[in-house]
Every structure is written in C-alpha cells, then in structure tokens.
Amino acid sequence: MSSIWIILIPLLPLLAFVANGLFGRALQRTGGWLAVGCMGGSALIGAVIFFGGLFGGITFPIQVDLWQWMPLGDVTIRIGFYVDQLTALMLFFVTFVSTLVFLYSMGYMAGDPGFNRFFAYLGLFDFSMLVLVLGDSLPVLFVGWEGVGLCSYLLIGYYLAMPGAPDAGKKAFIVNRIGDFGFLVAMFMLFASVGTLNIQEILAAVASGAVPEFQYSAAFVTFLTLMLFLGCTGKSAQIPLFVWLPDAMAGPTPVSALIHAATMVTAGVYLVVRLSALFALAPATMLTIAIVAAATAFVAGSIALTQKDIKKVLAYSTVSQLGYMFLACGVGAFTAGIFHVFTHAFFKGCLFLGAGSVIHACHHIQDMDQMGGLRRKMPATARTFLFGSLGLAGIVPFAGFMSKDEILWRVFSDGKFILYAIALVTAAFTAYYAFRAYFLTFEGQSRLPHDVEHHVHESPWTMTLPLWILGIGALAAGVFNILPAFGHGHYSAINHFLAPVVAPAEAILAAHASHEPIHSFALEILLMIVSTVVALVCGVGLAWLFAYKLWPAGASRMARRLGPLYRISYHRWWWDEFYNVFVAGGLKLLALISTLFDRFVIDGVLHTVAGAARSGSRLIRFFQNGQVQAYALAILVGVNLVVWLVLWYQ
C-alpha cells in the first residue's frame, strides 16, 4: 500500500482543524461538513487497511519514514509511521467512531456560537490520536499523547460560561501531567539502556537479550514498566488518577463520546499492548496492573450504581470498563483487552450519543429522576440506547459478552480467582446500572416538567443515524472474535489477526509461567453460563425491579437498608474530598510553609547580610569622609598610639 494513503489518515483531520480554525467564520456550517468529510476519508482508508490485512490483501508491517526530527549524538530520532495489525485495528475503529461523532455533532452543535471552533478542536484531537497510534517511536507517540491531553482541556472546558467546565478542563490537564511524568521517566530510562526510542528497535533488543538491564536487573525493568503504567493510569483513568474522567462530562456530549468511547482513554491500553513484550519481563508490574485494574473496575462500577446524572453513570462505566481492559493485560490476555477496547467503542459510543440525544431533547436536563417515558417520543434513541445497554451489560450473544467473558475466562484460567470474583461482581454492577439508566430514562411515566415535556421530540437524522450504526455495532461487533468456546477455537479472527503483535510477550510469559493455565472447554461454558445468569438476574432483573416496577418507593427503601454502602456509592467513595483535603490541602500547606520559609529564612538571611554590609559601610564611611585634615589627624593619633605602646612595653 502506498505511503501517501497512510499519511493522509492523520492529515485529513488536520486539514479540518486548519480550515475551521482559520476560515471558520467564512465557512460557517460548511466547515462542519468539511470536517465530517475529512474524517470520513480517514475512516475509509483505515477500513481498507484493516479489512485488507484481516483478509490477506495487505501485508504488514508498513513503514513510512518521513523526515529527521532530532539528532542526539550518534542517534537520530525520525518522524515516521508504523502500521501493523494492532495499528490497523486501532485506525479502523478510532476513525470510524470519530466520523460518526463528527456527523452527530452537526445536529447537536447546530446554532452554537462556537460551531467552527468546536470542529477545529475535534479535528486537532483526532489528528493527535492518530499520530499517537501511528507513531513508530516513543517521542512521536508522545507528541500525539500530549496532543490529545491538550485537546481534552480545550474540549472539556469548551463551555466557558458554564460553572465548573473550565475547572474540569484544567483538572483533566493537570492529572494527566502527573501520569505523563512517569512516561517521560520511562523514555529516559529506555534511551539510556537501549540507545534508541524506536519502538520496534526496543522490542527487538528485548527479544534478543542484548540489553543487560533487561536480563539481569528485575528491579530496573519493574521500575521502568511501573513508570510506563503510571502514564497509562493518567491517560486511561485508573486508580488513583481516574478522578478527571467523570468531571470531563462538563464538555459537550459529542466530546464525552469521543474521549470515552474510542480515543483518548484507550491510549493507555494501546501503549501496554504495544510494549507487551517489555511488560512481560516484569511479573511484579503485571500483577500490579491486574490488581489496580480490578480495584478500578469495582470502585467505578459501584459508584455508577447510584448516580442520577445520566452522563455521570456512563462516565464511571467507562472507568470501570477500562479496568476490565487493563485486567486482561495484567494476566497476559493482551488480545482480549484490545478486543474489549474494540467492542467498547461501539456500545459506549452508542450510549453516550444516546444520552446526548436525550439531553438535547430535554433542554439539557441530565437528572434521570426527572425523565421517564421517553421511549414513546424518542423511539429511535430508546431502541439504540437499549442496544448499547445490552452490549455494555454483556448479555449473550452481543458484543460486550464476547469480549467481557473472554477476559473473565482468561483471569480465571490464570489462577487469579480473587480477581475473577471481583470482576464477576463488577459484571453484575455493570448490567444493573446500564439497565437502571435505560428504565429510568425511557420507561414508565414521564417526570419531565410540563413545559419541557411538550417540546420533547426525536433528534434529527444527523444524530439518529450514528446511533443506529453504533447500536448495530453494539449488537454485532462480537462476530469479529467469536469466543473460542463458541467456535471451539476455530473462529477467533481478532486473536488470530493480532497474534504476530503479542506473540513475543506470550512467549516470554509462557517461559516464565509458574503454573499451567487451566484448559477446560466444559468449565469455560459453565463460567459463561454463570456470568450470563449474574448479568440477567442480579443486573437486569434488579434494575427492572428497582428502577421500574418499584421505583421510587422500592429504590428508596433499598437505599435506606443499605445505609453506609449506599452513601459510599452515592458520594463516589469521597475520592474528590480525599484529594481536596490531602492533596490540594497538602499542596496549600506546602505553599504556606514555602512562603514562610522564603520570607523568614531566605529573605531573613539576605536581609541580615545586607544589613551587615550596610552597617559596615556606614562605619567605613565615618572614617573615609574625604576631608584631608581628618585623615592627617587620624595619622597623628595613630602614630602617637604606636609610639605610646612601644614605650609602654619597654
């Protein structure tokens, strides 16, 4: 495949950014359609690459070398793109979902005074994400990594007049910088040890055993990979750096869908899978990833159970599902993690855009307690939201089931039974809050204010068409990787497609495995049945009971009975309060101590030295007054004093 097509993939959204940023006032609404067309062109090329590679028409890898960037002694960092199976898969769904979000934004942002500015930001955001995915070296990847961080700040804080929106943008930017520090430290360590920052050269050095630090220093590799994972916890919202993601709901809903579904938050998972051979050398890091991921999935899932804001429910759901993805990576199931990224792009994109359709129709009401009965007035939105809920809940045989249950099985077969139990409970949480959101929003009687209810209607085609496409994807995307249990190992397209990328990591893990993974077709089927029953009974059944049949009396009664557990969930485990007291408060205390130290110690020393110099100069000035007769008198007195002392001691 010609390199020009690869270059066009990020170049087209960059064109949308430049056109809307510089000529938006002249283009007006045409600028939005230009952005949709540019993103659609990238999606078309991405689809050709992915399906061409999947069915054998394109041979990977494809290397595109552009130009020299930084000469560092004997090493030169070049700008280049690298396309293999993992890149092709990411390019396909990132550009595809982004195109649908761009189209959706044409309806959602119609009439907004910053219409072209919004599309300029979207174009820059997708350009940065595609550079991140395509980059053949860590510095190029880091440019995209920082680019999506900058654009998230611009997009989350887009509504400058909305209370909290600018602060949410700053929060996302600052929290991500904490993680990026770890990424930078890891890059410095890699350059010092390997002598290159080209990703494929790093992986080749790891595979060949040519780097002594990787072979003989477990502490070095563990610290290096933990620093990389710190970067991932910021970008992909894992404990303890997940607090920015729920606040990102302050941005327009298309932004929430773009960030949460298929782009920025998946960057951390992509980095772990891209450097999987490096992570496989650090068992302690792999275990840490699995534990942090399971904790994140459980905590975020438990918070989503009681939230009333429809977008907040979906935000914490995203954090929880990201935990599933990292849990898969932590047990060595890298393809399962990436496949969940793939299916998540469809069902979560559908749910966020569905929530945006509801908010748009309800005059920006987001509290589900004030909704209800919208299925009758918004049938397309209701059906597609149901499709997305089925995918998110992991109901067999839809997309979420295909990816989630593979993760559950891989965790169980790896012997991580406690983590499996946590993930299974989280699966019940997922089904409950997904269908709780559906029932409260679309079923029952309307609870909207009368003046709002009168104007509720279905969204325009520019918003419903992306919903239908993503909704169908939420149901059917699992066909790309039918569970090995269903096909008895004979049809697992994504696993087979990504095998060349993750094979080195799997070989390392197999060579250092302390036990043989569990292999049992019957047991896998049994666990699938268990997870399905858990999702249907504990999730969907309870959601129907408390969010529809017995709502609100039954829900209120259950909340009172749960007592402290309900308050922990409703108050989001007090994470923000913890950070406000111990982190923000600690920084304020440190700033106060620094101010006092600066004033009384640093300034005190300087003032003392300056005062001593000033006093000394005054004394010297008393004697050095410029009067010759005074100098003569001083000489006479001095001579007499000397003569007197000499005579005295004789």
Wavefront OBJ file of the C-alpha trace (Angstrom):
o trace
v 0.000 0.000 0.000
v 1.333 3.430 -0.941
v 2.683 5.505 1.936
v 0.663 8.522 0.808
v -2.532 6.814 1.987
v -1.030 6.279 5.437
v -0.001 9.931 5.627
v -3.495 11.066 4.605
v -5.095 9.369 7.628
v -3.867 11.987 10.167
v -3.511 14.731 7.556
v -7.230 14.911 6.725
v -8.426 15.740 10.280
v -5.532 18.220 10.495
v -6.977 19.876 7.374
v -10.338 20.098 9.155
v -8.607 21.792 12.099
v -6.826 24.343 9.901
v -9.905 25.110 7.779
v -12.238 25.630 10.724
v -9.614 27.344 12.844
v -8.544 29.895 10.229
v -11.567 30.223 7.953
v -14.442 29.134 10.187
v -16.241 32.465 10.041
v -16.314 32.337 6.265
v -17.138 28.640 6.029
v -19.775 28.608 8.811
v -21.798 25.358 8.633
v -19.841 24.205 5.579
v -16.812 23.903 7.841
v -18.613 21.234 9.869
v -19.440 19.212 6.755
v -15.838 19.612 5.609
v -14.706 18.132 8.939
v -17.160 15.228 8.539
v -15.856 14.585 5.022
v -12.213 14.712 6.111
v -12.834 12.321 8.987
v -14.849 10.058 6.712
v -11.911 9.938 4.281
v -9.601 8.841 7.089
v -12.158 6.219 8.150
v -12.384 4.860 4.603
v -8.601 4.460 4.353
v -8.498 2.917 7.843
v -11.201 0.412 6.901
v -9.332 -0.565 3.714
v -6.149 -1.178 5.710
v -7.901 -3.179 8.434
v -10.039 -5.391 6.228
v -7.226 -5.738 3.716
v -4.985 -7.044 6.462
v -7.722 -9.173 8.028
v -8.491 -10.993 4.773
v -4.939 -11.158 3.472
v -4.909 -8.415 0.843
v -2.363 -6.229 2.677
v 0.902 -7.409 4.173
v 2.134 -5.929 7.431
v 4.144 -4.144 8.681
v 4.119 -0.954 6.611
v 6.865 1.548 7.469
v 6.587 5.208 6.434
v 9.725 7.267 7.073
v 9.043 11.000 6.797
v 11.917 13.212 7.962
v 14.671 13.696 10.508
v 13.488 15.281 13.738
v 16.191 15.296 16.442
v 19.851 14.267 16.125
v 21.045 13.105 19.564
v 24.743 12.328 19.255
v 25.032 9.059 17.376
v 21.266 8.555 17.470
v 18.761 10.339 15.252
v 15.052 10.418 16.044
v 12.977 10.498 12.896
v 9.331 11.261 12.245
v 7.821 8.055 10.959
v 4.679 5.933 10.969
v 4.464 2.192 11.554
v 1.394 0.163 10.631
v 0.997 -3.404 11.826
v -2.057 -5.437 12.849
v -2.556 -3.543 16.121
v -2.259 -0.167 14.390
v -4.691 -1.260 11.674
v -7.335 -2.304 14.206
v -6.960 0.943 16.155
v -7.098 3.032 12.973
v -10.308 1.322 11.907
v -12.467 1.908 14.955
v -10.904 5.237 16.008
v -11.621 6.828 12.625
v -14.979 5.061 12.210
v -16.397 6.128 15.578
v -14.890 9.608 15.198
v -16.642 10.068 11.859
v -19.977 9.190 13.454
v -19.289 11.614 16.319
v -18.462 14.364 13.797
v -21.732 13.701 11.950
v -23.678 13.625 15.223
v -22.106 16.976 16.196
v -23.632 18.594 13.101
v -27.042 18.200 14.730
v -26.066 18.531 18.379
v -23.974 21.711 17.989
v -26.245 23.410 15.423
v -26.741 27.013 16.433
v -23.824 27.038 18.849
v -21.886 30.317 18.509
v -18.569 28.439 18.603
v -19.621 25.868 15.977
v -16.461 26.099 13.851
v -14.170 26.423 16.854
v -15.658 23.168 18.150
v -14.950 21.346 14.878
v -11.443 22.788 14.815
v -10.802 21.276 18.249
v -12.302 17.943 17.140
v -10.029 17.861 14.100
v -6.926 18.584 16.172
v -7.983 15.968 18.713
v -8.315 13.226 16.090
v -5.077 14.268 14.393
v -3.286 13.879 17.728
v -4.898 10.498 18.423
v -3.913 9.185 15.008
v -0.325 10.379 15.444
v -0.309 8.530 18.780
v -1.464 5.316 17.111
v 0.749 5.609 14.033
v 3.987 6.816 15.646
v 6.927 4.450 15.134
v 8.893 5.850 18.072
v 8.043 6.845 21.612
v 8.732 10.585 21.032
v 6.327 10.656 18.056
v 3.782 8.691 20.080
v 4.310 11.150 22.945
v 3.509 14.098 20.663
v 0.100 12.553 19.996
v -0.184 11.599 23.679
v 0.288 15.228 24.720
v -1.850 16.465 21.849
v -4.944 14.579 22.994
v -4.252 15.860 26.518
v -4.226 19.457 25.266
v -7.360 18.955 23.173
v -9.170 17.322 26.074
v -8.528 20.515 28.054
v -9.932 22.621 25.206
v -12.976 20.408 24.604
v -13.920 19.639 28.216
v -13.747 23.330 29.063
v -15.485 24.308 25.814
v -18.476 25.907 27.567
v -16.501 28.733 29.157
v -19.576 30.276 30.783
v -20.780 27.010 32.342
v -19.945 26.740 36.058
v -17.272 24.110 36.582
v -16.435 23.489 32.908
v -13.114 25.415 32.802
v -12.112 23.827 36.121
v -12.931 20.372 34.756
v -10.709 21.059 31.755
v -7.853 22.163 33.993
v -8.349 19.127 36.218
v -8.060 16.779 33.242
v -4.935 18.563 32.040
v -3.188 18.581 35.434
v -4.000 14.981 36.387
v -2.737 13.774 33.020
v 0.521 15.664 33.529
v 1.149 13.580 36.652
v 0.937 10.398 34.628
v 2.988 11.894 31.801
v 5.866 12.415 34.215
v 6.098 8.640 34.574
v 6.031 8.210 30.802
v 8.925 10.663 30.410
v 10.991 8.918 33.098
v 10.450 5.593 31.309
v 11.555 7.097 27.985
v 14.758 8.436 29.547
v 15.484 5.016 31.062
v 14.875 3.268 27.746
v 17.128 5.659 25.867
v 19.886 5.265 28.454
v 19.716 1.457 28.385
v 18.789 0.576 24.797
v 20.188 3.611 22.997
v 17.083 4.120 20.857
v 13.481 5.203 21.223
v 12.185 3.474 18.109
v 9.510 1.081 19.354
v 10.391 -1.826 17.075
v 14.105 -1.464 17.858
v 13.299 -1.522 21.583
v 11.203 -4.680 21.181
v 13.920 -6.299 19.048
v 16.501 -5.535 21.738
v 14.223 -7.064 24.358
v 13.700 -10.205 22.275
v 17.400 -10.643 21.509
v 18.503 -10.236 25.114
v 21.070 -7.660 24.013
v 20.313 -5.252 26.872
v 21.897 -6.383 30.173
v 19.459 -4.375 32.297
v 16.536 -6.347 30.874
v 18.223 -9.690 31.501
v 19.813 -9.272 34.913
v 18.059 -6.409 36.689
v 14.482 -7.228 37.616
v 14.286 -4.035 39.676
v 15.228 -1.927 36.639
v 12.582 -3.494 34.382
v 9.950 -3.353 37.127
v 10.560 0.335 37.820
v 10.631 1.133 34.099
v 7.333 -0.609 33.401
v 5.716 0.867 36.504
v 6.620 4.331 35.212
v 5.010 3.451 31.890
v 1.937 2.211 33.719
v 1.812 5.454 35.715
v 1.433 7.260 32.395
v -1.344 4.837 31.460
v -3.215 5.380 34.741
v -3.456 9.073 33.932
v -4.496 8.786 30.304
v -6.772 5.752 30.795
v -8.225 6.789 34.161
v -7.117 4.103 36.597
v -6.785 4.417 40.371
v -5.504 6.803 41.649
v -5.630 9.133 38.607
v -9.181 8.438 37.402
v -10.819 11.461 39.066
v -10.596 13.661 35.964
v -12.755 11.460 33.758
v -16.177 11.879 35.465
v -15.646 15.648 35.542
v -14.995 15.554 31.796
v -18.793 15.370 31.430
v -18.772 19.168 31.618
v -17.913 19.220 27.919
v -20.452 18.810 25.100
v -21.818 15.257 24.836
v -20.079 14.519 21.493
v -16.808 15.241 23.307
v -17.744 12.764 26.019
v -18.447 10.127 23.380
v -15.205 10.839 21.535
v -12.983 10.830 24.624
v -14.695 7.967 26.455
v -15.551 5.578 23.651
v -12.652 5.016 21.296
v -9.903 7.595 21.522
v -8.042 9.242 24.373
v -8.868 6.895 27.250
v -7.857 3.833 25.235
v -4.352 5.226 24.665
v -3.011 3.663 27.867
v -4.299 0.213 26.928
v -2.776 0.638 23.467
v 0.612 1.531 24.979
v 0.632 -1.538 27.247
v -0.229 -3.850 24.345
v 2.257 -2.119 22.039
v 5.046 -2.699 24.590
v 3.634 -6.013 25.821
v 6.966 -7.824 25.377
v 8.541 -5.306 27.746
v 5.781 -5.638 30.346
v 6.006 -9.436 30.149
v 9.545 -9.207 31.565
v 8.179 -7.664 34.794
v 5.829 -10.102 36.600
v 5.507 -7.698 39.539
v 4.270 -4.967 37.219
v 1.825 -7.336 35.524
v 0.375 -8.291 38.903
v 0.200 -4.619 39.896
v -1.681 -3.798 36.697
v -4.164 -6.619 37.336
v -4.800 -5.576 40.958
v -5.148 -1.859 40.174
v -7.424 -2.664 37.230
v -9.708 -4.942 39.257
v -9.939 -2.334 42.025
v -10.708 0.401 39.472
v -13.408 -1.680 37.791
v -15.066 -2.472 41.112
v -14.885 1.023 42.625
v -16.086 2.824 39.484
v -18.803 0.232 38.886
v -20.082 0.592 42.443
v -20.206 4.381 42.077
v -22.220 4.158 38.847
v -24.966 2.218 40.668
v -26.421 5.258 42.417
v -25.606 8.284 40.240
v -28.565 10.303 38.961
v -26.835 12.218 36.165
v -27.105 10.047 33.040
v -23.692 11.160 31.779
v -22.050 10.526 35.147
v -23.352 6.947 35.094
v -21.746 6.423 31.706
v -18.547 8.179 32.790
v -17.992 5.873 35.756
v -18.970 2.980 33.498
v -16.104 3.940 31.187
v -13.655 3.927 34.096
v -14.937 0.501 35.115
v -14.654 -0.935 31.589
v -11.136 0.440 31.269
v -10.397 -1.551 34.401
v -11.549 -4.682 32.549
v -9.189 -3.875 29.679
v -6.187 -3.457 31.956
v -7.184 -6.544 33.937
v -6.907 -8.544 30.722
v -3.471 -7.059 30.045
v -2.386 -7.771 33.619
v -2.984 -11.517 33.172
v -1.340 -11.588 29.741
v -4.571 -11.614 27.692
v -3.495 -8.680 25.541
v -5.723 -9.526 22.570
v -8.740 -9.867 24.876
v -8.002 -6.414 26.288
v -7.752 -4.837 22.845
v -10.889 -6.637 21.680
v -12.777 -5.153 24.622
v -11.449 -1.743 23.526
v -12.937 -2.529 20.097
v -16.406 -3.570 21.312
v -16.444 -0.803 23.936
v -16.047 1.773 21.169
v -19.405 0.713 19.713
v -21.621 0.229 22.753
v -20.217 3.103 24.789
v -20.238 5.450 21.811
v -23.880 4.492 21.245
v -24.776 5.097 24.895
v -23.060 8.479 25.129
v -24.585 9.725 21.903
v -27.944 8.353 23.046
v -27.586 10.266 26.307
v -26.744 13.368 24.283
v -29.872 12.878 22.188
v -31.944 12.719 25.380
v -30.264 15.779 26.892
v -30.690 17.680 23.629
v -34.412 16.859 23.539
v -34.971 17.576 27.247
v -33.442 21.060 27.143
v -30.229 19.886 28.860
v -31.873 18.098 31.775
v -29.475 15.299 32.813
v -31.080 14.014 36.023
v -32.693 10.637 35.281
v -35.123 11.143 38.165
v -36.708 13.909 36.058
v -37.025 11.831 32.887
v -39.053 8.679 32.198
v -41.407 7.659 29.414
v -39.173 8.976 26.623
v -39.490 5.784 24.562
v -42.830 6.963 23.201
v -41.484 10.288 21.960
v -37.951 9.200 21.052
v -38.272 5.641 19.724
v -35.025 5.606 17.720
v -32.985 6.894 20.647
v -34.690 4.448 23.024
v -34.052 1.396 20.824
v -30.420 2.237 20.171
v -29.838 3.014 23.849
v -31.271 -0.426 24.616
v -28.857 -1.949 22.090
v -25.963 -0.185 23.776
v -27.155 -1.328 27.205
v -27.305 -4.938 26.011
v -23.744 -4.632 24.731
v -22.456 -2.968 27.902
v -24.210 -5.451 30.201
v -22.566 -8.359 28.403
v -25.802 -10.137 27.535
v -25.213 -13.171 25.331
v -24.582 -13.115 22.351
v -23.932 -9.400 21.941
v -20.594 -7.641 21.513
v -19.870 -6.910 25.171
v -20.442 -10.544 26.078
v -17.890 -11.721 23.523
v -15.125 -9.516 24.886
v -16.023 -9.389 28.586
v -16.425 -13.135 29.026
v -13.133 -13.829 27.311
v -11.495 -11.551 29.878
v -13.285 -13.294 32.745
v -12.193 -16.697 31.455
v -8.565 -15.629 30.993
v -8.446 -14.228 34.532
v -9.917 -17.453 35.926
v -7.691 -19.731 33.842
v -4.630 -17.793 35.009
v -5.465 -18.720 38.596
v -6.390 -15.188 39.727
v -9.563 -16.395 41.456
v -9.961 -13.392 43.770
v -9.621 -11.003 40.829
v -12.103 -13.151 38.897
v -14.631 -12.848 41.741
v -14.185 -9.061 41.808
v -14.634 -8.891 38.034
v -17.754 -11.079 38.202
v -19.341 -8.848 40.868
v -18.429 -5.848 38.722
v -20.196 -7.506 35.785
v -23.376 -7.625 37.903
v -22.904 -3.927 38.724
v -22.494 -3.183 35.017
v -25.731 -4.881 33.997
v -27.608 -3.164 36.838
v -26.529 0.418 36.174
v -26.852 0.009 32.385
v -30.483 -1.075 32.598
v -31.242 1.227 35.520
v -30.303 4.095 33.211
v -32.487 2.668 30.440
v -35.563 2.090 32.621
v -35.363 5.437 34.428
v -34.925 7.331 31.174
v -37.195 5.606 28.681
v -39.796 3.517 30.540
v -42.604 4.357 32.951
v -44.383 7.677 33.146
v -42.812 10.966 32.200
v -41.468 13.031 35.094
v -40.320 15.950 32.964
v -41.545 19.472 33.687
v -44.664 20.155 31.597
v -43.068 22.983 29.619
v -40.173 20.688 28.657
v -42.267 17.567 28.001
v -44.388 19.413 25.487
v -41.336 20.101 23.280
v -39.623 16.690 23.506
v -39.170 15.083 20.085
v -36.827 12.719 18.286
v -33.443 14.088 17.274
v -32.610 14.938 13.637
v -31.186 12.327 11.268
v -27.638 13.610 11.729
v -27.916 12.410 15.327
v -30.040 9.270 14.924
v -28.072 7.777 12.008
v -24.855 7.463 14.079
v -26.978 5.987 16.877
v -28.339 3.242 14.614
v -24.902 2.402 13.212
v -23.268 2.236 16.644
v -26.276 0.392 18.076
v -25.978 -2.310 15.445
v -22.242 -2.457 16.182
v -23.019 -2.872 19.896
v -25.042 -5.964 18.990
v -22.921 -7.454 16.227
v -19.267 -6.387 16.663
v -18.586 -9.572 18.603
v -18.576 -11.575 15.360
v -15.026 -10.354 14.797
v -13.866 -12.566 17.642
v -16.430 -15.237 18.483
v -15.461 -16.760 21.801
v -13.182 -19.777 21.427
v -15.753 -21.694 23.488
v -18.461 -20.951 20.911
v -16.306 -21.841 17.938
v -14.227 -24.341 19.930
v -11.148 -22.369 18.955
v -11.843 -22.457 15.209
v -13.052 -18.888 14.712
v -11.316 -16.141 16.593
v -10.445 -13.572 13.945
v -9.070 -10.781 16.135
v -6.994 -13.187 18.221
v -5.502 -14.631 15.042
v -5.065 -11.167 13.495
v -3.183 -9.735 16.492
v -1.112 -12.864 17.169
v 2.066 -11.523 15.470
v 1.977 -8.415 17.677
v 1.566 -10.172 21.030
v 3.426 -13.396 20.246
v 6.769 -12.238 21.761
v 5.038 -11.265 25.028
v 3.111 -14.538 25.177
v 6.335 -16.498 24.608
v 8.029 -14.675 27.493
v 5.045 -15.236 29.784
v 4.881 -18.934 28.866
v 8.606 -19.374 29.520
v 8.373 -17.813 32.981
v 4.946 -19.142 34.000
v 4.840 -20.607 37.492
v 1.828 -22.789 36.661
v -0.014 -24.174 33.672
v -3.170 -22.212 32.727
v -6.460 -24.028 33.137
v -7.717 -25.564 29.884
v -11.276 -26.865 30.057
v -13.950 -26.365 27.430
v -16.697 -27.526 29.803
v -15.525 -25.202 32.593
v -15.416 -22.271 30.209
v -19.010 -22.944 29.149
v -20.024 -23.204 32.818
v -18.416 -19.850 33.662
v -20.149 -18.267 30.674
v -23.472 -19.501 31.989
v -22.640 -18.162 35.463
v -21.739 -14.699 34.152
v -24.852 -14.610 31.953
v -27.124 -15.556 34.867
v -25.407 -12.965 37.063
v -25.930 -10.281 34.405
v -29.569 -11.197 33.769
v -30.756 -11.857 37.315
v -28.582 -9.664 39.518
v -28.246 -6.962 36.888
v -31.167 -6.631 34.511
v -33.705 -8.217 36.887
v -32.889 -5.973 39.831
v -32.735 -2.921 37.587
v -36.229 -3.698 36.270
v -37.467 -4.216 39.828
v -35.998 -1.128 41.489
v -35.796 1.312 38.570
v -39.166 0.498 37.029
v -41.511 -1.816 38.933
v -40.933 -0.489 42.470
v -39.493 2.932 41.635
v -39.222 5.185 43.596
v -40.501 3.612 46.827
v -38.599 0.349 46.442
v -35.385 2.108 45.471
v -35.647 4.482 48.426
v -36.336 1.616 50.810
v -33.327 -0.316 49.495
v -31.139 2.772 49.843
v -32.154 3.126 53.493
v -31.464 -0.540 54.184
v -28.043 -0.420 52.576
v -27.211 2.650 54.660
v -23.423 3.226 54.653
v -22.901 1.204 51.473
v -25.354 3.414 49.599
v -23.682 6.571 50.906
v -20.242 5.320 49.870
v -21.517 4.745 46.341
v -23.579 7.933 46.096
v -20.740 10.100 47.395
v -18.305 8.392 44.995
v -16.184 6.887 47.790
v -15.275 10.512 48.683
v -12.352 10.428 46.250
v -12.614 14.115 45.373
v -12.945 15.052 49.034
v -9.856 12.971 49.797
v -7.870 14.776 47.114
v -9.187 18.162 48.234
v -8.084 17.539 51.810
v -4.869 15.571 51.448
v -3.576 16.559 48.024
v -4.924 20.053 47.396
v -4.805 20.817 51.125
v -1.321 19.360 51.393
v -0.142 21.478 48.473
v -1.668 24.570 50.050
v 0.101 23.774 53.322
v 3.346 23.221 51.426
v 2.832 26.544 49.665
v 2.295 28.252 53.036
v 5.412 26.631 54.506
v 7.342 27.611 51.388
v 6.130 31.192 51.683
v 7.083 31.382 55.359
v 10.461 29.748 54.687
v 11.084 32.161 51.849
v 10.077 35.152 53.946
v 11.755 34.347 57.249
v 14.687 32.140 56.257
v 15.752 33.017 52.723
v 14.760 36.670 52.943
v 15.960 36.794 56.562
v 19.465 35.625 55.647
v 19.613 38.023 52.725
v 18.369 40.931 54.831
v 20.875 40.099 57.592
v 23.782 40.020 55.140
v 22.563 43.213 53.512
v 22.136 44.893 56.915
v 25.639 43.876 57.997
v 27.073 45.257 54.766
v 25.091 48.457 55.209
v 26.295 48.900 58.835
v 29.875 48.170 57.838
v 29.694 50.693 55.039
v 28.409 53.319 57.435
v 31.334 52.687 59.789
v 33.808 52.860 56.948
v 32.110 55.975 55.579
v 32.604 57.628 59.030
v 36.341 57.316 58.639
v 36.524 57.755 54.873
v 34.823 61.169 54.767
v 37.065 62.802 52.118
v 38.478 65.502 54.467
v 42.332 65.736 54.329
v 42.643 67.287 57.795
v 40.651 64.414 59.292
v 42.979 61.903 57.632
v 46.040 63.865 58.994
v 44.554 63.882 62.483
v 43.915 60.121 62.258
v 47.541 59.558 61.182
v 48.824 61.696 64.049
v 46.678 59.856 66.576
v 47.777 56.516 65.151
v 51.449 57.391 65.258
v 51.174 58.662 68.845
v 49.318 55.485 69.831
v 52.019 53.285 68.305
v 54.804 55.263 69.989
v 52.976 55.100 73.295
v 52.527 51.319 73.049
v 56.201 50.788 72.189
v 57.331 52.890 75.150
v 54.868 51.185 77.467
v 56.110 47.659 76.738
v 59.776 48.660 77.030
l 1 2 3 4 5 6 7 8 9 10 11 12 13 14 15 16 17 18 19 20 21 22 23 24 25 26 27 28 29 30 31 32 33 34 35 36 37 38 39 40 41 42 43 44 45 46 47 48 49 50 51 52 53 54 55 56 57 58 59 60 61 62 63 64 65 66 67 68 69 70 71 72 73 74 75 76 77 78 79 80 81 82 83 84 85 86 87 88 89 90 91 92 93 94 95 96 97 98 99 100 101 102 103 104 105 106 107 108 109 110 111 112 113 114 115 116 117 118 119 120 121 122 123 124 125 126 127 128 129 130 131 132 133 134 135 136 137 138 139 140 141 142 143 144 145 146 147 148 149 150 151 152 153 154 155 156 157 158 159 160 161 162 163 164 165 166 167 168 169 170 171 172 173 174 175 176 177 178 179 180 181 182 183 184 185 186 187 188 189 190 191 192 193 194 195 196 197 198 199 200 201 202 203 204 205 206 207 208 209 210 211 212 213 214 215 216 217 218 219 220 221 222 223 224 225 226 227 228 229 230 231 232 233 234 235 236 237 238 239 240 241 242 243 244 245 246 247 248 249 250 251 252 253 254 255 256 257 258 259 260 261 262 263 264 265 266 267 268 269 270 271 272 273 274 275 276 277 278 279 280 281 282 283 284 285 286 287 288 289 290 291 292 293 294 295 296 297 298 299 300 301 302 303 304 305 306 307 308 309 310 311 312 313 314 315 316 317 318 319 320 321 322 323 324 325 326 327 328 329 330 331 332 333 334 335 336 337 338 339 340 341 342 343 344 345 346 347 348 349 350 351 352 353 354 355 356 357 358 359 360 361 362 363 364 365 366 367 368 369 370 371 372 373 374 375 376 377 378 379 380 381 382 383 384 385 386 387 388 389 390 391 392 393 394 395 396 397 398 399 400 401 402 403 404 405 406 407 408 409 410 411 412 413 414 415 416 417 418 419 420 421 422 423 424 425 426 427 428 429 430 431 432 433 434 435 436 437 438 439 440 441 442 443 444 445 446 447 448 449 450 451 452 453 454 455 456 457 458 459 460 461 462 463 464 465 466 467 468 469 470 471 472 473 474 475 476 477 478 479 480 481 482 483 484 485 486 487 488 489 490 491 492 493 494 495 496 497 498 499 500 501 502 503 504 505 506 507 508 509 510 511 512 513 514 515 516 517 518 519 520 521 522 523 524 525 526 527 528 529 530 531 532 533 534 535 536 537 538 539 540 541 542 543 544 545 546 547 548 549 550 551 552 553 554 555 556 557 558 559 560 561 562 563 564 565 566 567 568 569 570 571 572 573 574 575 576 577 578 579 580 581 582 583 584 585 586 587 588 589 590 591 592 593 594 595 596 597 598 599 600 601 602 603 604 605 606 607 608 609 610 611 612 613 614 615 616 617 618 619 620 621 622 623 624 625 626 627 628 629 630 631 632 633 634 635 636 637 638 639 640 641 642 643 644 645 646 647 648 649 650
